[in-house]
Amino acid sequence: MTDMIPRRQQRLLAKAGVLLLLVLGSLYAGLPVLWMISSSFKPNTDIFQYPPKLIPAVATLSGYATIFTDPTKVQFFINSYFISLTVTALTLVVAILASFAFSRYEFPLKKVLNVMIIGVQAVPPITLLIPYFGLVVFLGLYNTYQGLILTYMVFTLPYAIIMMTGYFNTLPRELDEAVKVDGGSSWTTLWKILVPISVPGIVSVGIYTFMIAWNEYLFALTLTKTVEMRTVPIGIQLLMGQHSYEWNEMMAMSVLGCIPILVLFLFFQRYFIGGMTAGSVKN
C-alpha cells in the first residue's frame, strides 16, 4: 500500500504525524500552566465551578493585590531573590576557580577529589537533611541566610564544577601558552582569556544553580523557623489553611514564582543550550 503513495506525500504525512504529536504533547504539558494562570485571576468561589472554564467569567486581581500589599508575602520573594542570586554568584566564582585547577593542573589527590565531587552528586539530598540540620544548629546558622546559602552551595557546586571543568577541557591549551609567552600569569589566562570565551558554559551553570536555589523546598523548610525567613515555595505552602485554601493567592504566587525562571530561559536560551552541549563533551 505504501508503494502506491508517492514519496513526497509520505514525507508530508510523516511530518503531519510528528506535528500532531508535538501539539498534543504541548497541550498536555501546557494545560496545567494555563490553568494555573487562569485560576490566579479567578475568585476563590469560581475555582471549582462546574463545568470548569479556562477563561474566567469574572477576572479579578485580588490574588495578586493581596500578595503585593502583604509585607510578609513580599518578604518571601525578597528572601528567594537574595538567597538564589547569592548562591549563584558564589557558586560560579568557586566553580570557575576549581574547574580551572582541575582542567589545567596536576596536583596530589586530584582523582580522589574528582570522585568525591561526583559522589556528592549521587547522594540523595533528603538523606543529608538531619546531619545538615544538626551541623547548622551547632554552627549557630539556624534560621539565617548564611545557613541556607552554604547548604545550597553544597548541592550546586559539584554540578557546577563538573560542567565548568568539561567546558574548560574543550578550550585549547594553546591559549594558555600564548598568554605565558606574552608574560601573562595564570590569573590573566583565566579571567581575561578563558572566562570571556566561556560565557555560554557560565550562563548555563548559572541558570541551573539559580533554579536549584529558587525552587528548593525541603531545606528551606527545615533550616528556618520564622515567617520572615521563609522563601517562595514555603510561602505557597503556608497559604494552605487548616479549613480552607487561598487558591487564587496560591496560583498568583506560583505564577510570580515562575517568572524569574521563564525570563532567564527567554533571554539566555541560546547560551544555555550551547553551554550544556559544550560542557557535556570532553576532548
N, C-alpha and C positions, 0 to 999 in steps of 0.2 A: 504493500500500500504506500509506503514511504517513497518507493521508487517512482510512483506516479506524481508525487508532489515536487515541483521544481525546487532546486537547492536554495534559491533566493527566498522562496516562501517558507522553507524550513527554518532558515535563519530568522526570518521575521517572527515566526511562531515561537521559536525558542526565546527571542528577545522579549516578546509579549508575555510569555510564561514567567520569565525572570522578573520582569517589571511588575507583574501581578503579585508575585511572591514578596517582592520588596515593599509594595504598597500595603499588603496585608500585614507584613511584619512591622511596618512603620505605624500602622493603626493600632496594632496590638501593644506596641511599646509606648506610643504617644498618647493613647486614650487616657491612661491614669494621670498623666501630666495635665492634659486638657481638663480632666475632671477636677483636679486639684485647683487649677486656676479658676475654673468656673465656680467651684464651691467657695473660694475666697471672696467672691463678690455676692454671695447669697446670704440672706438672713438665716439664722440657725433653724428657724421653723421650716425653711424650704429645702434643707439639706436632704431630708429623707422623703420628700414628696413623691407620690406615685401617680402616674408614671414619671420616672425620673427625666429631667430636662437638662441637657448640656448647657443651653443658653438660659441664664436665669430670667424669670419673668419680671422680677424687680431687682435691679442691680443696686448694691449698696457698698460703700467704702467703710462701713462701720468696723470691720475686722482690722483693716489697715490703720484706721484712725485710732482705735484702741491701743494698737502696738506703739504708734509714734507718739501718743500722748501719755504713755505709761513709762516713767523713768526706769523702772525695773526691767521692762522688756527691751527698752533701748540699750540698757547696760548689757544684756545678753549679746547683742550684736557688737558692742564695743569690745567686750571680752574676747569674742571669737575672732574679730579682726586683729586685735593686738596680739593674741597668742599665735594665730596662724601666720601672720606676717613675720613675727619674731622668730618662730620656729623655721620658717622658710629661709630667712636671711642667714641665720646661724648655721643651718644645715648646709646651705650652699657654700658658705665660706669654709667650713670644716671639710666638706666633701671635696672641694676643689684642691685644697692643700693635701689631703690624704691621698686623693687619686693621682695627683702629680707625683707624689713619692712612690706609690705603687707602680705607676706606669714607667717612670724614668730611672728609678734607682734600685739597686740590690742592697739589701740590709738583712741582718740576722732576724730570724723568725718571720720573714715575710710570708712564707707559705702558711705558717701556723696562723698568722693574723688573718690571712685571706679566708682560711677555713672557718675561723671564729666569726668573721663578718657574715659569711654565707650561712653559718649555723644559726645566728641570731634571727635571720630571715625565716628559718624553718620552724622556729618556736612559736606556737600559738600565743598571742598576747594575753589571752584570758588566764593562761597558766601562770603568768607573772604578776597577776593582779594583787594577790595577798603579799608576796615578797616586796613589791614596789610600795604598797600601802605602808608596810612596816618601815621600810627604808625612808620614805618621805616623812613619816611622822618622827622618826629618830633624828633626821636632819633638821627638823623644825620648819619644813617646807609645806606642811599640810595646809590646804586652803589658800595657796599663794599662786601667783603667776609663775614664779620660778619652778615650783614643783611640777606644774603641768608642762611647761616648756621643756624642761630637762627630760621628763618622762617621754614626751612625744618624740624628742630627738633620738632617743634610743631606738625607736622603731623606724624613723625616717632616714637616719644616717646610713645604715647598711645598704639599703637600696640605692641611695644617692651615691655612695662610694663605688658600688659595683658598676652602676651606669656610667659615672664620670670616668672611671678607670678604663672601661671599654671604649669610651669616646676618645680619651687621650691616646689610647693604643692605636687608633686609626689615623692619628696625625703623624706625619713623617718625622723621624728624629733629625733629619737634615735641618729642620727649622732650629732646633736647639744648637746644633753645631754652627750654624750661620751666626747666631747671636753670640756664641762664645768667641768666634773669630773676630767679631766686631768689638770684643771686650765687654760684652754684657754678662750679667750674672744669671743664675738660675731663677732668681726672683723676677728679673726682667723678662726672661723667657716665658715664665708662667703668666704674668699679669699683662704684658704688652704684646705677646705673640699668641700664646695658646688660648687664653681666656677669650679674647675678641673673636677668634675664629671658631670657638666652641659654644657660641651663643645658642644654637639650636639644642644642644645637649643640656646646657644650663637651664634653658627655659622649660624643657620637658621635665627635668628633675624638679624644678621649682614648682611647676603646676601640680605634679604628683604629691609633693610634700605639702603644699597648701591644702590640697584635697583631703589628705590624711588628717591633718590637724583640724581642719574646718568641720569635718563630719564625725570626728571621734566622739563617742558617747560614754563608753564603759569607764575609762579612766577619769574623764571629766566628772562623772557622777560620783566615783569613789574617792577621788582626791580633793574634793571641795565639799563644803557643808553649808555655806551661806548663799542665799539667793543672789547676792551681789557678785559672787564669783562664778556663777553658772554661765554656760555657753549656750548657743542657739539650740543644739539638739536637746539639751536638758530643758531649756525654756519651752520647747514644743511639748515635751513630756509633762511639764508642770501644768499645762492647760487642760490636762485630763483630771477633772474633779472626781470626788467620791460619788456624786449622784448625777453629774452632768458633764458633758464635754463641750468646750467652746470651739465647735468645729470650724466656724468661719475664721476665727483667730488662728487656729492651728494651721489651716490651709494658707492663710495670708502670711504667717511666719514661715511656712515651708516654701512659699513662692519667693519671699525675700531671701531666704537662706540659699535658694538655688541660683540667685542672680550672680554672686561672685564667681562661681564655677563656670557658669554659662558665659560670662564676659571674658574670662581667661581663655576659654576654648575658642570663642569667636575671634579674638584679637591675636591669639598666639597659636592657632591650629597648625599653621604651616611649620612653625618652629617645633611644635610638639611632635608632629609626625616624623619630621626629619631627624629630630634628636633621638626619638625612640628607636628608629631604624638604624641609625649610625651607631648608637651606643650598644646595640644588641649584637653587633658583629665585631669579632676580634680578628685582626690581621696577624 
